[in-house]
Amino acid sequence: MKLLKNTSLALLSTLIMSTQSSVAEVLTEVQLHATLGIVTHFILDDESKNFKPPKKTGQVNSYETNGLQVFDGSLKDDGFYQKGVTPNYSRNDGDEIVTDHITGLQWQDDVAVASVQKPWLEPIKYSQCTGTNGQALDVSQCSVTAGDTATSYCLNLTLGGHTDWRLPNIKELVSLSHYGQSNPAIDSTFQNTEFIRCWSSTTDASDSGHAWSVNFSSGGQYGNNKNYSFYVRCVRAGQ
């Protein structure tokens, strides 16, 4: 997209120079601005094709840092502004799949979601990744998700006749957090929920031995050692 934009801008520059030098009497200043406007709108429209509006967080109250609720509007947070799109989910009970109609993502919601736990890395890979347990440090092993892992579990999952499941990234996973409730902090459309932490596919940028998870007891995000076993909720469709 950046290449398309840069190319379009280069063409616009050529058009402007050409217009000023040879066809200025044909294309007036008003017409030139109109032409540039049309092309600019085309670029913006093209860039926004995959735009997904943010969902409301579910928070409806405002609280001070001491935990006391604020009623006078003095604290301008999600509970005050109520911005974003209202979440919209539906569940296919036969397939045990929940569809998020805002993002277009489909989520696994069978009983395995609340029972199956997997590590992000197998123990030997984690030891090599971190250089522990007598293993030589090899950071290349920090991203090897083969074996009995959360990533492989999703890739091998068949649910609702679909085989294209994957482990969600942290932005996708935390989009399910409902900050207006707890235990679970997720929409009631989901019938199977893990109350501890659930793995995402996103590695912690500051530590390749850690990956991000979401705790659906509170909806919070956490970085954890990749050898820990957490729950898994797989996702399918575009990111």
Secondary structure, DSSP 8 states (H G I E B T S, - for coil): -HHHHHHHHHHHHHHHHHHHHTSTTTS-HHHHHHHHHHHHHHHHHHHTTT----B--S--SEE-TTS-EE-SS-S-SHHHH--SB---EEEETTTTEEEETTT--EEE-SGGGGT-EEESS-HHHHHHHHT-TT----GGGGG---SSSHHHHHHT--BTTB---B---HHHHHTTB-TT--SS-B-TT-----SSEEEEEEE-TT-TTEEEEEETTTTEEEEEETTSEEE---EES--
